[in-house]
Amino acid sequence: MASAVTHQQVIDVATRLFGELGYDGVSLHLIADALGTSPSAINDVAGDKRAVYLEVTRQAFESEHRMLEAVVSRAEPGQRALHQIVDAYLDFHVTHPQVRALWAHRWVADAADISELEDQYARPLLNMAARKIRDVVPPDVNAYYLLGTMVWCVHGYLGSGVLEHSKGMRSPDDPEVIASFREHLHVLMERLLIPQELVPPRDSG
């Protein structure tokens, strides 16, 4: 006899599976097996696979929205706001690896038939952050690319780690490595905020 499950139990297990295998690699049967129940029981409490995935992404990405909304509301004006956004974004994804995993799968065309999530979740986050920092972004720097640089660097770092000085790799979870990467991100963001008139002219030769 299939075990009874709650809606949130389904979502929690599905979040782990979608993070590990992607939407295309997960079936309702797999979610049911992980919970010790039947696909029909999953469908009764959470809907079909698409409905489960949409709820997984909603909960995951709304947690990210709450994080960014909180930091933007309390961030100091000017360049300091960007540094606080960078710190909060890095800390969130270090402590929420399943959210990063969901995004990573989408960036390699997972769940390609569900195309609305970036507009629904990513765009409002970028807009919120861009409005906060727009007064300090030089006119020759695209604010969305600047924030994209933060996103790409954080996800690349967390997905790969960093090379040791001599041999091997260091884990991105290592507090010492996180601290040095955080410092690098701050330097990178500061360089992107240098006013246009202070940037040396490009060599046209």
C-alpha positions as CSV (number, residue, x, y, z in Angstrom):
1,M,0.0,0.0,0.0
2,A,1.4,3.4,-1.0
3,S,2.3,5.7,1.8
4,A,0.4,9.0,2.3
5,V,2.5,12.1,1.5
6,T,2.0,15.8,2.0
7,H,2.2,18.4,-0.7
8,Q,5.4,19.9,0.8
9,Q,7.0,16.5,1.1
10,V,6.5,16.0,-2.6
11,I,8.0,19.4,-3.3
12,D,11.0,18.9,-1.1
13,V,11.9,15.6,-2.7
14,A,11.2,16.9,-6.2
15,T,13.5,19.9,-5.5
16,R,16.4,17.5,-4.7
17,L,15.7,15.3,-7.8
18,F,15.2,18.2,-10.2
19,G,18.4,19.8,-8.9
20,E,20.4,16.5,-9.3
21,L,18.9,15.3,-12.6
22,G,17.0,18.2,-14.2
23,Y,13.4,18.3,-15.2
24,D,14.0,16.1,-18.3
25,G,15.7,13.4,-16.2
26,V,13.0,13.1,-13.6
27,S,9.6,11.2,-13.9
28,L,6.7,11.2,-11.6
29,H,7.5,7.5,-11.0
30,L,11.0,8.5,-9.8
31,I,9.6,11.1,-7.3
32,A,7.0,8.5,-6.1
33,D,9.7,5.9,-5.6
34,A,11.8,8.3,-3.6
35,L,8.8,9.0,-1.3
36,G,7.8,5.3,-1.1
37,T,4.4,6.1,-2.6
38,S,2.6,5.8,-6.0
39,P,2.5,8.3,-8.9
40,S,-1.2,8.6,-8.5
41,A,-0.7,9.7,-4.9
42,I,1.8,12.4,-6.1
43,N,-0.7,13.5,-8.7
44,D,-3.5,13.7,-6.0
45,V,-1.5,16.1,-3.7
46,A,0.7,18.0,-6.1
47,G,-0.4,17.4,-9.7
48,D,1.5,16.1,-12.7
49,K,5.3,16.5,-13.3
50,R,4.9,19.9,-14.8
51,A,2.8,21.2,-11.9
52,V,5.3,19.8,-9.4
53,Y,8.2,21.5,-11.3
54,L,6.4,24.8,-11.4
55,E,5.8,24.7,-7.7
56,V,9.5,23.7,-7.1
57,T,10.7,26.6,-9.1
58,R,8.2,29.0,-7.5
59,Q,9.3,28.2,-4.0
60,A,13.0,28.2,-4.9
61,F,13.0,31.4,-6.8
62,E,10.7,33.2,-4.4
63,S,13.2,32.5,-1.6
64,E,15.8,34.2,-3.8
65,H,13.4,37.1,-4.3
66,R,12.9,37.5,-0.6
67,M,16.7,37.6,-0.1
68,L,17.3,40.2,-2.7
69,E,14.3,42.3,-1.7
70,A,15.6,42.4,1.9
71,V,19.2,43.4,0.9
72,V,18.0,46.1,-1.6
73,S,15.6,47.6,1.0
74,R,18.4,48.0,3.6
75,A,21.4,48.6,1.3
76,E,23.3,51.9,1.6
77,P,23.4,54.3,-1.4
78,G,26.1,54.3,-4.0
79,Q,28.7,51.7,-4.6
80,R,28.1,50.1,-1.2
81,A,24.7,48.9,-2.4
82,L,26.4,46.9,-5.1
83,H,28.8,45.3,-2.7
84,Q,25.9,44.4,-0.4
85,I,24.0,42.8,-3.3
86,V,27.1,40.9,-4.3
87,D,27.6,39.6,-0.7
88,A,24.0,38.6,-0.3
89,Y,23.8,36.9,-3.7
90,L,27.0,34.9,-3.1
91,D,25.9,33.9,0.4
92,F,22.5,32.8,-0.7
93,H,23.8,30.5,-3.4
94,V,26.5,29.0,-1.2
95,T,23.8,28.1,1.3
96,H,21.1,27.1,-1.2
97,P,22.9,24.8,-3.7
98,Q,19.6,23.3,-5.0
99,V,18.5,26.7,-6.2
100,R,21.7,27.1,-8.1
101,A,21.3,23.6,-9.5
102,L,17.8,24.4,-10.8
103,W,19.2,27.4,-12.6
104,A,22.2,25.5,-13.9
105,H,19.9,22.9,-15.5
106,R,17.8,25.6,-17.2
107,W,20.9,27.1,-18.7
108,V,21.6,23.9,-20.6
109,A,18.1,23.8,-22.1
110,D,16.5,21.7,-19.4
111,A,12.7,22.0,-19.4
112,A,12.9,23.9,-22.7
113,D,9.1,23.7,-23.2
114,I,8.7,25.7,-20.0
115,S,10.1,29.0,-21.2
116,E,8.4,31.6,-19.0
117,L,10.3,31.2,-15.8
118,E,13.2,33.6,-16.7
119,D,10.7,36.4,-17.3
120,Q,8.7,35.4,-14.3
121,Y,11.5,35.1,-11.8
122,A,14.9,36.3,-13.1
123,R,13.9,39.5,-14.8
124,P,12.2,41.0,-11.7
125,L,15.4,40.3,-9.6
126,L,17.6,42.0,-12.2
127,N,15.3,45.0,-12.4
128,M,15.1,45.4,-8.7
129,A,18.9,45.3,-8.3
130,A,19.5,47.5,-11.4
131,R,17.2,50.2,-10.0
132,K,19.2,50.3,-6.8
133,I,22.6,50.8,-8.4
134,R,21.7,52.8,-11.6
135,D,23.0,56.1,-10.2
136,V,26.5,54.7,-9.8
137,V,26.8,52.8,-13.0
138,P,28.8,54.7,-15.7
139,P,27.0,55.4,-18.9
140,D,29.2,53.1,-20.9
141,V,28.4,50.1,-18.7
142,N,25.3,48.1,-19.2
143,A,23.8,47.6,-15.7
144,Y,22.2,44.3,-16.7
145,Y,25.5,43.0,-18.0
146,L,27.2,44.2,-14.8
147,L,24.7,42.2,-12.7
148,G,25.0,39.3,-15.2
149,T,28.7,39.3,-14.6
150,M,28.0,38.8,-10.9
151,V,25.6,36.0,-11.6
152,W,27.9,34.2,-14.1
153,C,30.9,34.5,-11.8
154,V,29.1,33.2,-8.7
155,H,27.5,30.2,-10.5
156,G,30.7,29.4,-12.4
157,Y,32.7,29.5,-9.2
158,L,30.2,27.3,-7.2
159,G,30.0,24.9,-10.1
160,S,33.7,24.3,-10.5
161,G,35.7,25.5,-7.5
162,V,39.2,27.0,-8.0
163,L,42.6,25.7,-8.9
164,E,45.1,25.2,-6.1
165,H,48.3,27.1,-6.5
166,S,50.3,24.0,-7.2
167,K,48.1,21.0,-7.9
168,G,44.4,20.0,-7.7
169,M,41.3,21.9,-6.9
170,R,39.9,23.6,-3.9
171,S,36.2,23.3,-3.0
172,P,34.0,26.3,-3.4
173,D,32.5,25.5,0.0
174,D,35.9,26.1,1.7
175,P,35.5,29.3,3.9
176,E,39.0,30.5,3.0
177,V,38.2,30.1,-0.7
178,I,34.8,31.8,-0.4
179,A,36.5,34.8,1.4
180,S,39.1,35.2,-1.4
181,F,36.5,34.8,-4.1
182,R,34.3,37.4,-2.4
183,E,37.2,39.8,-2.4
184,H,37.8,39.2,-6.1
185,L,34.1,39.9,-6.8
186,H,34.3,43.2,-4.9
187,V,37.4,44.3,-6.9
188,L,35.7,43.3,-10.2
189,M,32.5,45.2,-9.4
190,E,34.6,48.3,-8.4
191,R,36.5,48.2,-11.7
192,L,33.2,48.1,-13.6
193,L,32.0,51.2,-11.8
194,I,35.1,53.4,-12.7
195,P,33.7,56.6,-14.4
196,Q,34.2,56.6,-18.1
197,E,36.4,59.7,-18.0
198,L,38.9,57.9,-15.8
199,V,39.2,54.8,-18.1
200,P,42.4,55.0,-20.3
201,P,41.5,55.3,-24.0
202,R,41.6,52.1,-26.0
203,D,44.6,51.6,-28.3
204,S,43.2,51.8,-31.8
205,G,46.4,50.6,-33.4
